[in-house]
């Protein structure tokens, strides 16, 4: 029995294109060049923050993020960044009586911006607020606590093989990989995803029928 569904953020609920473009502009690199290097880093299974090191060795992401904020060019999350199926799917799941949550590897500022969107969710939290990040078991312990359900009754939905599917399954959650964004498309057929994902989906709107079928 499933009683709660918790969603990753980037490339699960949000199209990250605008934020990555903002980073490319900030460091003065053509957007296509930045995206191509990001893709190479992704394909090798490394943390996407390593992308910056190819352009600026020693790049301090946290410091530069604060400089962006100070310059009035900080994080922006609004309705245009949501994938079209987000509100409908979250609302449908809540309509089924499931507890719906959002928890991803984002900053505390991103959590504020997400909550301002008034998504149909029971809680919105980020690694920046919790002080622990995926794929750490401690992050998913917090997910279980926030979802207020046993691990085996929670579905974690994300686009990333290691951070979402493998890590969530390791602590006993059910998992769904969404085939969108670079990670979702790249790893949808990966052996580890095939092993650990209960479902591989193309749209969040598939979830209500899958979880009640």
Protein Blocks (a to p, Z undefined) as FASTA:
>chain_A
ZZbdcddfehplpccklmmmmmmmmnopafklmmmmmmmmmmnopafklmmmmmmghiaf
klmmmmmmmnopaccddfklpcfklmmmmmmmmmnopacdddddddfklmmmmmmnopab
fbdcdfklnopacfbfklmmmmmmmnopafklpccddfbfklmmmmmmmnopacdddded
jklmmmmmgmklmmmmmbdcfbfklmmmmmmZZ
